[in-house]
Structures are given as structure tokens and as C-alpha cells.
Amino acid sequence: MPRPTLEQVAQRAGVSRATVSRVVNDSPTVAESIRTAVRRAIDELGYVPNQAARSLVTQRTDSYALILPESPSRVFSDDQFFPGIIRGVSQELDSADKQLVLMVAGSQASHDRIERYALARHIDGVLIASMHGADPLPGTLARMGIPVLCGGRPLGQTRVPYVEVDNVNGGRMAVRHLLETGRTRIATIAGPQDMVAGIDRLTGYREELRGSDRRSIVAVGDFTRDSGAVAMRQLLEDDPDLDAVFVASDLMAHGALQALQAAGRRVPDDVAVIGFDDIALARYTEPPLSTVRQPIVGQGREMARQLLRLAAGEAIADSVILPTELVIRGTT
């Protein structure tokens, strides 16, 4: 069956081909009543505009990239941050009738490829999440004139808008809860110190302990389960009398629980444990994991929402900070 044509849409709507073309290309010069009639005809006929031709006219592709500067094995692991962010971004773009382009950028070659793709204007804007260090990619893309927004505060000198969760306050809430339940030797397994989430959660831990005149006991992991187990064993060796640990991700907390069990430490009787994220796993550890809930899907949605506004030429805030929430379960 042949595809409906522009001429057929024009005939059905009782307008000219030029008018249909202006409606398809979102021209503001068309009266709303005519725009409604044309859209009705498009829906009734099942007409699909030629995307390449439309892009030439509007200088838009209706495609937006989500860039994850990680290796494929990291992105497609059991870390629920990545599918949560992708889900949130995808939901928001889909509701705006936009296309998501997912890009994994774990090497310099992939960074270079992304720059070429963006320079060719195959996308209307870029989201970047899970950045390490002072990644130059946001600044490079912004200097090309491409709307850019980050998930998490960019480190270094780059100044682009971002959407973040309140990692510092989340860390403070976790430690405050441990202090209020009578714990006195509170350690932490921090996240990577080249990532803003790892830095800020450690900052929250230290600020809350400093206010209670207690010393910091710190090991560092990489947000994976194995690193949590290794760090927990290190902490037990360095300070056998610790009675609580704040872990900067739920996956690392799961590894820490396994290490504590192997060492014969009872949770929470001997050592209390609190994580960060509130992924599904937290409800099924033994005991169920107390944690700090961050709105991962909500962050993805807000990132996409702000980028769409930016790409449309609207003024947006330099930053949007989403709240975190303490969730108490059996490990504390």
C-alpha cells in the first residue's frame, strides 16, 4: 500500500501543500484552527513526514544524545544508576516526541567520535552523566554551540548547567542517623574521588562527624560490589572496634555486608550499615539495607526537561538540586 503523500494531506485538510509543509515544520505563521485541521488529516491518513527534508528546513533533528563516559562493561553492569538515568531521560524525551541517542564514551576514540557526530549536527542537544574528573567533553560541545546539560556538577573549570541530587545532605542524614542510634566509631566507604557523587557524599560524612567531634575513618571503593567488600575488610583491619559504616552506594554496601558476615560480625548488633541509592537490591539484603534514597529516574527526567527548555532558547537555572531521603530498614 503506497504511503500517504503531502498532496493527499493538503486535499483532506482543504489547504495548500505549502500550508501543510509549514505545519509539519512547526511554523508559527499558521492559524491554530488550520493547524488543527492539518494535524487531524495527518493522523487520519497516517502520513509520516520526511525527516531528512524536515531537518533541512527546521535545522533540527529532534534527537538528543545521552552520553555516559564509562566503559560498556560498566554501563551494562548490575549498577542500577545507568538504567535509571536512561529510563528517566527516555520517558521525558518520548513524552515530547523526541528521539534518544545513547552514547557510551569510555575511551578517547569514543570522545573524538562523539565530537564529530555533534559537530555534524546530528543531534539538537547533549546530556552527560557519570563524569570522571575535569572531563573536557561538556566544554568542548558547548563551545560548538550545542546545548549541553550535565547530570551532576561538572568538576574543573567547565561551566554548563546541571541537575544533581543533594549528595552532601544525604551523607549528613546517614551519619546523623547512626549517631542518633548511639554509634560512636563510624567509618565510611566512599565512592571514587574523581566523581562528584563520591566527593560530595564523603563531604557530608565528614561534616556531620566534625559537628559531633568524632574522627573520620575512610576507605574508598569504586561503586561496585567487590570494591565494597575489599574496603570493608580494610576498615575492619584498620579499626576492629568500629561499630557503624556509611557506604556511598548500595552495591558497595552489599559487598560490605558480605565481608562483615564472613568476618563473623553481626549486623546491626555489632556493626550498623547504611547505604546510598535505594536500588531494588536494598530491600532484599539480609537484613534489609537502610539507605539514602536518591531519585535516579527523576534526575534523568529533570535532565531531559531542562535540556529541552535550553534547546528551545529558554533561560534555565545554572543548577537544579533534587532532594534525598533517609530510608530506615534492618541494618541500622
Secondary structure, DSSP 8 states (H G I E B T S, - for coil): -----HHHHHHHHTS-HHHHHHHHTT-TTS-HHHHHHHHHHHHHHT----HHHHHHHHS---EEEEEE-S-HHHHTSS-THHHHHHHHHHHHHHHTT-EEEEEE--SHHHHHHHHHHHHTT--SEEEEES--SS-SHHHHHHHTT--EEEES---TT----EEEE-HHHHHHHHHHHHHHTT--SEEEEE--TTSHHHHHHHHHHHHHHHHTT---EEEE--SSHHHHHHHHHHHHHH-TT--EEEESSHHHHHHHHHHHHHTT--TTTT-EEE-SB--GGGGTSSS--BEEE--HHHHHHHHHHHHHHHHTT----SEEEE--EEE--TT-
